Amino acid sequence: MRSLLPGAEHSRFSIDLYIMKRLSLILLLLFAAWGGLRAQPALTLLQKGYDLGSIPEDGGTVSRVYTFRNSGNAPLVVVRAETSCTCTKASFSKRPVAPGERGVVKVIYEPHKKEPGAFSKVIQIFSTSIEGRNVLTVRGNSIDVKKL
């Protein structure tokens, strides 16, 4: 009988033991990888963008609440939110969102901090979800009512 292990003659028992150890190791690694992939949070935005329409430049702040759902099977935490402009702010709860539950991100646009005209702002939401980053948008038209 030809040896499966190089350099030595082994009994059938030691060959079977060698194969069983290798198969056990492979199965253990597969189960560990599969188990790690199963428990993942997932952020699903119910609305990714919003058009504020025409708003007066000196009319004060305008806010919009974006709702998301944790469609994964582990708790989701929003880590931070970055806006594309100082005229836009985002706030969110730092508490974990359980699987199947909903959370919100509140976006505030301050038209007096920008020149009048069309605008489109991007808000990046960073979380512990599978994607890691989700993008919201808010757009509209800031009107200088003094010129009307």
Beta strands, then each sheet from edge to edge (+ up, - down):
strand 1: 43-45
strand 2: 49-56
strand 3: 62-70
strand 4: 78-83
strand 5: 88-92
strand 6: 102-109
strand 7: 117-127
strand 8: 133-143
sheet 1: 1+ 3- 6+ 5-
sheet 2: 2+ 8+ 7- 4+
end
